[in-house]
Amino acid sequence: MLFIINLRFTNHATYRIFYERNISADKIKMTIAKPDSSEKLQNNLIKSKKVLDKKRLVVVYSRNKRGEYVIITAYFQ
């Protein structure tokens, strides 16, 4: 399933998500597009959670003025 969502990653998030945690961009998109739960945090951040592959993926992100989803972090819980 493909979601048309423009993602932007901080440098720190890129390294941690792709190299250390081996989380795909598609899983991040699925979590943002159809979360099991979502909550607003301070500083206009959003935390979305979704169970994927029997693990819960947590994605923390914000939206910029261009409509991009700026990924702060993602991790399995």
C-alpha positions in Angstrom: 0.0 0.0 0.0 1.5 3.4 -1.0 0.8 6.6 0.8 1.6 9.9 -0.9 3.1 11.7 2.1 6.1 13.9 1.8 8.6 13.1 4.5 11.6 15.1 5.7 14.0 13.7 8.2 16.3 15.5 10.5 20.0 14.3 10.2 19.8 12.7 13.6 16.5 10.9 12.7 17.9 9.7 9.4 20.8 8.0 11.0 18.9 6.5 14.0 15.8 5.3 12.0 17.4 3.9 8.9 20.8 2.7 10.1 20.4 1.8 13.8 16.7 0.8 13.9 16.2 -0.4 10.3 12.7 1.2 10.0 11.4 1.7 6.5 9.9 5.0 5.2 6.8 3.0 4.2 6.2 1.9 7.8 6.6 5.5 8.9 4.1 6.6 6.3 1.6 3.9 7.3 1.9 5.0 10.9 1.2 8.6 10.1 -1.6 7.9 7.6 -3.5 5.4 9.6 -2.4 5.4 13.3 -3.9 3.2 15.9 -3.6 6.2 18.2 -2.2 9.7 18.1 -1.6 12.5 20.5 -0.4 16.1 20.4 2.7 16.9 22.3 4.4 20.3 23.1 5.9 22.4 20.4 3.3 21.3 17.7 4.7 17.7 17.7 2.5 14.7 17.1 3.1 11.2 18.4 1.5 8.4 16.4 1.5 4.7 17.2 0.7 1.7 15.0 1.2 -2.0 15.5 3.2 -3.4 12.6 4.7 -6.9 12.5 3.6 -7.6 16.1 5.5 -4.6 17.3 4.3 -1.0 18.1 5.9 1.6 15.9 6.0 5.1 17.5 6.6 8.1 15.2 7.1 11.7 16.5 6.8 14.4 13.8 5.6 17.9 13.0 4.2 19.5 9.9 6.0 22.3 8.2 4.5 25.2 6.1 5.1 23.2 2.9 2.9 20.4 4.1 5.9 18.0 4.7 6.0 15.7 7.7 9.2 16.4 9.5 10.2 13.2 11.3 11.9 13.8 14.6 12.2 10.1 15.6 10.7 6.7 15.1 11.2 3.6 17.2 9.6 0.2 18.1 8.2 0.0 21.6 
